[in-house]
Amino acid sequence: MALKDDLGRLGEDLAAAELERSGMRIVARNWRCPDGELDIVAIDGATLVVCEVKTRSSTYFGEPIEALTPSKINRIYRLASIFRRQHPVGVSDVRYDVVSVIARRGYRPVCQHVRGAFG
């Protein structure tokens, strides 16, 4: 379990750095409420960006973005709504992004940022 946690933390760190490089401002990481967790919440201009991070050590079982099931997407919508009620950030638009990270042992990790992946 610790290795999986380490892999997930690495993926989220890489994703946050990627989003910041693209000009976004991170406002929350691993935001939790009783209903679940949002990986990264950022501001991109006048848009609130809710970003799901999917990290894998290989693509043996498919691309990381393929792990986003309809129920997971619905949970993200619900959590984003709760976040917005609790944290008014002064933007009206919301976008749902995914950062996919492949971190193969012995290789440089590869990030893919998909803007507006769903929603």
C-alpha positions in Angstrom: 0.0 0.0 0.0 2.8 2.4 0.8 4.2 2.1 -2.7 0.8 2.9 -4.2 0.5 5.9 -1.9 4.0 7.0 -3.0 3.1 6.6 -6.7 -0.1 8.6 -6.2 1.7 11.4 -4.4 4.4 11.5 -7.1 1.6 11.8 -9.7 -0.2 14.6 -7.9 3.1 16.5 -7.4 3.9 16.2 -11.1 0.3 17.2 -12.1 0.4 20.3 -9.8 3.7 21.3 -11.3 2.3 20.8 -14.8 -0.8 22.9 -14.1 1.3 25.7 -12.5 3.6 25.7 -15.5 0.6 26.2 -17.8 -0.3 29.3 -15.8 -2.9 28.0 -13.3 -3.0 28.8 -9.6 -3.5 25.9 -7.3 -6.1 26.7 -4.6 -6.5 23.2 -3.1 -4.8 19.8 -3.1 -6.4 16.7 -1.7 -9.5 18.6 -0.6 -11.6 16.4 1.5 -15.2 16.3 2.8 -17.3 13.5 4.1 -18.4 12.6 0.5 -14.9 12.2 -0.9 -11.8 14.0 -2.2 -10.8 16.3 -5.0 -7.2 15.8 -6.1 -6.5 19.4 -7.3 -8.6 22.5 -7.6 -7.0 25.4 -9.5 -7.9 28.8 -11.1 -7.3 29.2 -14.8 -8.2 32.9 -15.6 -11.9 33.2 -14.8 -12.4 29.4 -14.6 -12.3 27.1 -11.6 -10.6 23.9 -12.7 -11.3 20.6 -10.9 -8.5 18.3 -11.8 -8.5 14.5 -11.3 -5.1 12.9 -11.3 -4.7 9.3 -12.5 -1.2 7.8 -12.0 -0.1 4.4 -13.1 3.3 2.6 -13.3 2.4 1.1 -16.7 -0.3 0.9 -19.2 -0.7 -2.8 -18.8 -4.2 -2.5 -17.6 -5.0 0.5 -19.9 -4.4 4.2 -19.9 -4.9 6.0 -16.6 -7.8 8.1 -17.9 -9.7 4.9 -18.6 -10.1 4.5 -14.8 -12.6 7.4 -14.8 -16.0 5.6 -14.5 -19.3 7.3 -14.8 -19.8 6.9 -11.0 -16.4 8.5 -10.4 -17.3 11.4 -12.7 -20.6 11.9 -10.9 -18.8 12.0 -7.6 -16.4 14.6 -8.9 -19.4 16.8 -10.0 -21.0 16.4 -6.6 -17.7 17.2 -4.7 -17.1 20.2 -7.0 -20.5 21.6 -6.1 -19.8 21.2 -2.4 -16.3 22.8 -2.8 -17.8 25.8 -4.6 -20.4 26.3 -1.9 -17.8 26.2 0.9 -15.1 28.1 -1.0 -16.4 31.0 -3.1 -13.4 31.8 -5.3 -14.9 34.6 -7.4 -15.2 32.7 -10.7 -18.3 31.5 -12.4 -17.1 28.9 -15.0 -16.0 25.4 -14.0 -13.9 23.0 -16.1 -13.1 19.4 -15.4 -9.6 18.3 -16.4 -7.6 15.1 -16.0 -3.9 14.7 -15.7 -2.7 11.3 -16.6 0.7 10.3 -15.3 2.7 7.2 -16.3 5.6 6.7 -14.0 7.5 3.6 -15.3 10.4 2.5 -13.1 13.7 3.7 -14.6 12.1 6.1 -17.0 11.1 9.8 -16.7 7.4 10.2 -15.8 5.1 11.3 -18.6 2.2 13.6 -17.9 -0.7 14.2 -20.2 -3.1 17.1 -19.3 -6.6 16.8 -20.9 -8.5 20.0 -20.5 -12.3 19.7 -20.4 -12.0 15.9 -20.2 -15.6 15.6 -19.1 -18.5 17.9 -18.2 
